[in-house]
Amino acid sequence: MCEGNEDKTPPEVFAIRENASPPNSAGWMLRVVPNKFPALSVEGHLNRQGEGLYDKMNGVGAHEVVIETPKHDETLSTLPVDKVAMVLRAYRERIVDLTRDERVRHILVFKNHGAAAGASLEHSHSQIIALPIVPKRVSEEIVGARAYYEYKERCVFCDIIHQEIEYGARVIRENNGAIALAPFASRFPFETWILPKEHSAHFSHTQSTLFQDVASLLSETLRGIDNTLPRAAYNFMLHTNNTDGKGEASYHWHIEIIPKLTKIAGFEWGTGFYINPTPPEDAAKYLREALPREDPGNRT
């Protein structure tokens, strides 16, 4: 995955390069390649079929790896903000391209950082999976947001943003375009959400100018986690609307960051309840204190 090992890496499907170097050669700053061991395959047919009361289908979709930097010792938390914004741009470009496949119903972007979070490679990377079905967790979130909108005619995520800004204790940092907060009733210690302040259901519709604000908060949050919880593994997931375009008014894309500090055990699996020993107000306070002092001119 490192620069110089291009011959060992699958041919790239997207790249950002210096000096217009040719594809699959040195000189790249970021590249996206198919996963060598994909969870889903691009080729084939879905072949949906029933087996009694059960349904089954082939694992058709796409599975890609975003190699975030050519340097083996860099991580997303140590990259400059403009390089983090470049990673977000790559997500958008790949989501737009993968959405053209009519078989795809949902696209998930996620990152596993550290062995405890499921990372099998040390080199900094994230992954994109295009799915032929909507995941259960995402479906529940979208359905809940739609129910809230039908009742109040407002986006629940926009309401969360307004309430958290007013309350203040769970806000980690905000800037002109985005906000990072520890969600109320967090499932896990130091769970953090990053949301655009302006309503948007699809990450792929995000303007490039907003990427800098989101990248700034993502970078600061990950550095705060590194400073507060040294060497902590984490997962982050980009939640965006389904490819069918429904729920434009009710859903709101966001990034969820979950440090791996506790284990899900029998109680959590059996009940769906989570035991979190760190209240979100405390987590937000610790992360704020771990960050450089904020520029007052960058707040709204």
ABEGO torsion letter per residue (X at the ends): XBBGAAAABBBBABBBBBGGBBBGBBGBABBBBBBABBABBABEBAGBBBBEABBBBBBBEBBBBBBABABAABBAAABBAAAAAAAAAAAAAAAAAAAABAABABBBBBBBBEAAAGBABABBBBBBBBBABBBAAAAAAAAAAAAAAAAAGBBAAAAAAAAAAAAGAABABBBAABBBBBBBGBABBGBBBBBBABBBABAAABBAAAAAAAAAAAAAAAAAAAAABBGBBBBBBBBBBBAAGBGAAABBBBBBBBBBABBBBAAAAAAGBBBBABBAAAAAAAAAAABBBBBAAABX
